[in-house]
């Protein structure tokens, strides 16, 4: 199963989204982190945290830039897209292009 999540500079919201999915019962074979720009950090800590929970997915990142069509195409390649750390527009793009599930928690 391929899980897509959004990348953040310090990985705080990325980690929260990933851990939410794991605690909700998702056990991904692969985690794809979608980013606008190249990440400024490695994902080693994410791998370590998941390993403590007995989950060992392949983790990779995909730099998509600002072109919405690239985001839609990338979202269609995963089974679940968790766009919680993203903007509402990202959730709408995911909802219109993803064949699998889209998860977005809107907190006000």
C-alpha positions as CSV (number, residue, x, y, z in Angstrom):
1,X,0.0,0.0,0.0
2,X,1.3,3.4,-1.0
3,X,0.6,6.3,1.4
4,X,1.2,9.9,0.3
5,X,1.7,12.8,2.7
6,X,2.8,16.4,2.4
7,X,6.3,17.5,3.3
8,X,7.0,20.3,5.7
9,X,10.3,22.1,6.4
10,X,10.8,20.8,9.9
11,X,8.8,17.5,9.4
12,X,6.5,18.4,12.3
13,X,3.2,18.3,10.4
14,X,4.6,15.6,8.1
15,X,5.3,13.4,11.2
16,X,1.9,14.1,12.7
17,X,0.1,13.1,9.5
18,X,2.2,10.0,9.1
19,X,1.7,8.9,12.7
20,X,-2.0,9.6,12.6
21,X,-2.3,7.2,9.6
22,X,-0.2,4.5,11.3
23,X,-2.2,4.8,14.6
24,X,-5.4,4.6,12.5
25,X,-4.3,1.2,11.2
26,X,-2.6,2.0,7.9
27,X,0.6,-0.1,7.4
28,X,2.2,1.3,4.3
29,X,4.7,-0.5,2.1
30,X,5.8,2.9,0.8
31,X,5.5,6.5,2.1
32,X,5.7,9.2,-0.6
33,X,6.3,12.7,0.8
34,X,5.2,15.3,-1.7
35,X,7.0,18.7,-1.5
36,X,7.0,21.9,-3.4
37,X,10.8,22.4,-2.9
38,X,13.6,20.0,-2.1
39,X,13.6,19.0,1.6
40,X,16.0,20.7,3.9
41,X,16.3,17.7,6.2
42,X,16.5,13.9,5.8
43,X,13.8,11.5,6.7
44,X,16.0,9.3,8.9
45,X,14.1,10.2,12.1
46,X,10.8,9.2,10.4
47,X,12.2,5.8,9.6
48,X,13.5,5.4,13.1
49,X,10.1,6.3,14.7
50,X,8.2,4.0,12.4
51,X,10.7,1.2,13.1
52,X,9.9,1.5,16.8
53,X,6.2,0.8,15.9
54,X,7.2,-2.2,13.8
55,X,6.5,-0.5,10.5
56,X,9.3,-0.4,7.9
57,X,8.1,1.2,4.7
58,X,10.3,2.6,2.0
59,X,10.3,6.4,2.4
60,X,10.9,8.7,-0.6
61,X,10.2,12.3,-1.5
62,X,8.9,13.8,-4.7
63,X,9.5,17.5,-5.5
64,X,6.5,18.7,-7.5
65,X,7.0,22.5,-7.6
66,X,4.0,24.8,-8.0
67,X,2.2,23.2,-11.0
68,X,-1.2,21.9,-9.8
69,X,-1.3,19.4,-12.6
70,X,1.8,17.7,-11.3
71,X,0.3,17.4,-7.9
72,X,-2.9,15.9,-9.3
73,X,-0.9,13.4,-11.3
74,X,1.3,12.5,-8.3
75,X,-1.7,12.1,-6.0
76,X,-3.3,9.6,-8.4
77,X,-0.3,7.3,-7.9
78,X,-1.0,6.6,-4.2
79,X,-3.7,4.6,-2.4
80,X,-4.2,7.2,0.4
81,X,-3.3,10.8,0.4
82,X,-3.2,12.6,3.8
83,X,-3.1,16.3,3.0
84,X,-3.8,17.5,6.6
85,X,-0.8,19.8,6.8
86,X,-1.7,21.3,3.5
87,X,-4.0,24.0,2.3
88,X,-7.6,23.6,1.3
89,X,-6.7,23.9,-2.3
90,X,-4.4,20.9,-2.0
91,X,-7.3,18.9,-0.5
92,X,-9.5,19.8,-3.4
93,X,-6.9,18.8,-6.0
94,X,-6.4,15.5,-4.2
95,X,-10.1,14.8,-4.0
96,X,-10.5,15.4,-7.7
97,X,-7.6,13.3,-8.9
98,X,-7.0,10.5,-6.4
99,X,-8.5,7.0,-7.1
100,X,-7.9,6.0,-3.5
101,X,-8.8,7.7,-0.2
102,X,-8.1,11.3,0.6
103,X,-7.9,12.4,4.2
104,X,-8.0,16.0,5.3
105,X,-8.6,17.2,8.9
106,X,-9.7,20.8,9.0
107,X,-9.2,22.4,12.4
108,X,-10.4,25.9,13.0
